[in-house]
Amino acid sequence: MAIKPIYVQAGDTFFTRSNSLLGMAIRLAERDPGEEAVWANHTGVVVESGWIGGNTFPQAVVVEALWKTRKGPLKVNGIEVRVFGPAGKLSAKELALFRSEADKYVGDTYGWWKLGFHLIDRLAFKGKKVVSRLLFLDKRPICSYLAAKVNASVDLFFGMLPEVATPDEMVDFCETNPDYWVERV
C-alpha cells in the first residue's frame, strides 16, 4: 500500500496503522468498551523535517520505539500514516530540546512487558489507568511513552501522563483539540 506523501516538520508526532497481527492486537487492546474502532497502533516523533511516503526527498527523520528504538526515515510499506504538529511553532531552543529528548532513547530496547500492563487496565479495569500508572522505567520505552515523553519535554501534551498514553488516545486528543494539534495533510 503506497501512502500519499506528507511533508512533516521537526517537532511533529506521527501515528501509524498496520494490518499486521501485532497491529490489530494492539488496536483491539486499546479499544475501550463501547468505543468506535481504533485507528492507531503505533506512534513516534519527527526530528528532521522532510517527506514521509513516496520517493520525494528529503525524507523526514523520525525516532520510534521498535524492537530497538531507531532513528531514520519512517518505513511506510503496508501502513497508513497520520501526522499532527503543534498548533504553534516551536522555538529553536524548544526544537533542540525536543530532538535531544528523542535522541536519549535511540538504541534502547522496547519494553514489551509494558503492553501487558495496558491490557490489564483495559480488561480488568475497563480502561481506567490503574496498573499502567506504574510504568516509569525510561530505558525500556514503548512507542506511546516515547512520543508523549518527548512532547512533554517542550510542554506539548496529549491529555494524559506519558506513562499511560496509548496511540489511540493520543490521536483522539489531537482530533478533539485543534487549538493544540494540527493534522498535516
N, C-alpha and C positions, 0 to 999 in steps of 0.2 A: 504494500500500500504506500503510495507516494503522497507526501503531505505538501500542501501549498506552502512555499517558502514564507517565512515570517521574519521581518527584521526586528531584532531584540536589542536591548541596551543593557550594559553592565548595571547591575542592581535589580534586574528583573528576576522573577521566580517563574519557573516553568512547571507544568503538570503534564503527565502523560497517562494514556490509557492503552493497555495492551490486551490482546485476547489470548495471551498465554495462560496456562493453568494457574500459575502463580498470580498473575494479574487479576484473573477472575476471582481467585480465592481471597485476595486482599480486598477487592471491592465488596465481596459478599460479607466479609468480616467487618467492614467499615459501615455497613448499612444498618441504621437504627430501625427499630420496629416501626412500621408504617411509613418509612421514608421511601421516596421515589428512588429509582435506580441510581446508583452511584456512578459518577463519571470517571474520577481519577484514581489511579492506584500507585502513582509514583510522583515524586517532586524533586526539584533541585534548584540551584541558583545560577544565574548568568554572571560571569566575572569579566568577560570581554565582549563588547558589542559586536554584532555581525548577524549573519543569517542562520536560521535553523531550517533545514529541509532544502531539497533541490540541490542543484550544482552551482549555487550562487556563492560568490566569495566576497568578502572574507566570511568564514564560518565563525559563528559565536563560540565562545569557550564557556563551558559550564563546569560546575562542581556538583557531583551527585554521589550519594551513598549506594554502592552496589556491593558485590562480594568484598571488594576493597573500594574505599572512596577514591574516585578518579576525577581527574581534571582533563578536559579536552572537548572536542566537538560532540554534540549530542547525536547518538546513533538513533536514527529515526525509522529504520526498517521495521515495518509491521506495527507501528504505533500511531496513535493520534496525539497531537500536542496542542496545548493551550498555554499562553504566556500572559502573565499580569505584571505590570510595573507600578511603582508608587505613583500616585496622582501628582505629587510634587517632585521636583528634580532634586536628586541627591547632590550635596556639595562635594567638592574634590576630596575634602577630609573624610566625609561620610563614605564615599565610594572607596577610598583607600582602606578604611576600617572594615567595610563590607568584604572586600577582597581578602584582606588579612585574616578575618574570621573564617572565611570559607577555606582558605589555604591551610589552616590549622588541622583540618580533618583529612586532607589528602593522604592516602595510604592507610588510613585506619580501617580496621575490619568491621564489617556490618554486624550490628547487634541483633541477630535473628531472633534470639530468645525474647526480645522486647515485643515482637509481634504477638507472642502468646499472651503477654500482659494486656495488650489492647483487645485481643479476642476474649479474654476472661471478662473484661469490662463490658463488652457487647453482650455476651451470653449470660453471665451471672448477674450483672448489674444494669441491664437494659441500656447500655451506652453511657451510664454515669461513670465519670472518671474516678475510680476508686484505687485500683492497683497500678494503673499506668502513671499515676502521680508519683510513684516511687522510682520512676526511671530517670536517673540523673547522671549516669555514667557517660561522660563526654567522649571518651575514647572508643566507644562502641556505638556509633550513631546509626540510626535508621534514617531513611530519606527525609521524612517529615520533620524529625527533630533537627537535622542539619539545616534544612531550609528555614525553619522557624527561628532557630537559634542565630543563624547568620543575619536574618532580617531584624531580629530583636537587638542586635549589636548597634543598629542605626535607628532604633526606635520605630521600626516597622513591625506591625503585629497582625495576627490573624484571628484575634478574639479569644485566644486561649494560650496557655503556657506551652513552650516548646516540648516539654515532656509528654504532653497529652495530645499534641497535634497529630492529625491524620490528613493525608492528601485531600480526601473528600471534604472534610470540614474546612480546610484552608480554601479550597475552591469556592465552597458555599459562602464563606466570609467575603472573598473577593467579589463574587457576583452581587452580593447584597450591600456592599459598601463602596459604591463608585466614587465617593469623595476621597477614599484612601487608595483604591486599586483600580487601574485602567487596563482593560484587556488589549493586548497587541494583536492586530489583525493584518 
